[in-house]
Amino acid sequence: MLDRLLRSSESVPGLDRATETLARRLRRALDGRRIDALLRGSWIGHPVHPLVVTVPIGAWSCVTLFDVLGDREAARRLVAVGATVTPVAIVTGLAEFSRLDRTQRRVAALHLATNAVAQTCYVTSHRNRARGAHAAGVTWALLGLTAVAAGGALGGHLSYALGAGVYEWQRGPRDRP
């Protein structure tokens, strides 16, 4: 059932116009510039995005553990760590987005949207925790974790089922979309 749901994310043609426009603008802004190589990871031979996303995913996954253990301060700090690193994950993901084909862009757009929901939930969680509304902070964190799980499933589908970023550095510039 989950596989069918993930495969259905490939079939959302209503996203095509917006995703093509975004990809075109990103390519125009990044192509041939050092920032493109930095953000996309040519210096390590593979995309940087999967490395960066481990920080918010790890931090936010541990938030729930610390909430269960009763360490409110650790949970609050981990919410902040994840929320602080997420913009870097977004920027590196957008650099990759510029090179995706139409089907991959559809899934990537949903991946981005789901993770934007997660970021919003965790920022809201942090604000609630900072003002002493711990129960609301926990609730928002659990909603955020649900969104992170959905976004991660979409990201995994994008990479492993659709091959986004696979062999990117072995292909020449003419082979790219």
Rosetta blueprint (number, residue, H / E / L):
1 M L
2 L H
3 D H
4 R H
5 L H
6 L H
7 R H
8 S H
9 S L
10 E L
11 S L
12 V L
13 P H
14 G H
15 L H
16 D H
17 R H
18 A H
19 T H
20 E H
21 T H
22 L H
23 A H
24 R H
25 R H
26 L H
27 R H
28 R H
29 A H
30 L H
31 D L
32 G L
33 R L
34 R H
35 I H
36 D H
37 A H
38 L H
39 L H
40 R H
41 G L
42 S L
43 W L
44 I L
45 G L
46 H L
47 P L
48 V L
49 H H
50 P H
51 L H
52 V H
53 V L
54 T H
55 V H
56 P H
57 I H
58 G H
59 A H
60 W H
61 S H
62 C H
63 V H
64 T H
65 L H
66 F H
67 D H
68 V H
69 L H
70 G L
71 D L
72 R H
73 E H
74 A H
75 A H
76 R H
77 R H
78 L H
79 V H
80 A H
81 V H
82 G H
83 A H
84 T H
85 V H
86 T H
87 P H
88 V H
89 A H
90 I H
91 V H
92 T H
93 G H
94 L H
95 A H
96 E H
97 F H
98 S L
99 R L
100 L L
101 D L
102 R H
103 T H
104 Q H
105 R H
106 R H
107 V H
108 A H
109 A H
110 L H
111 H H
112 L H
113 A H
114 T H
115 N H
116 A H
117 V H
118 A H
119 Q H
120 T H
121 C H
122 Y H
123 V H
124 T H
125 S H
126 H H
127 R H
128 N H
129 R H
130 A H
131 R L
132 G L
133 A L
134 H H
135 A H
136 A H
137 G H
138 V H
139 T H
140 W H
141 A H
142 L H
143 L H
144 G H
145 L H
146 T H
147 A H
148 V H
149 A H
150 A H
151 G H
152 G H
153 A H
154 L H
155 G H
156 G H
157 H H
158 L H
159 S H
160 Y H
161 A H
162 L L
163 G L
164 A L
165 G L
166 V L
167 Y L
168 E H
169 W H
170 Q H
171 R L
172 G L
173 P H
174 R H
175 D H
176 R L
177 P L
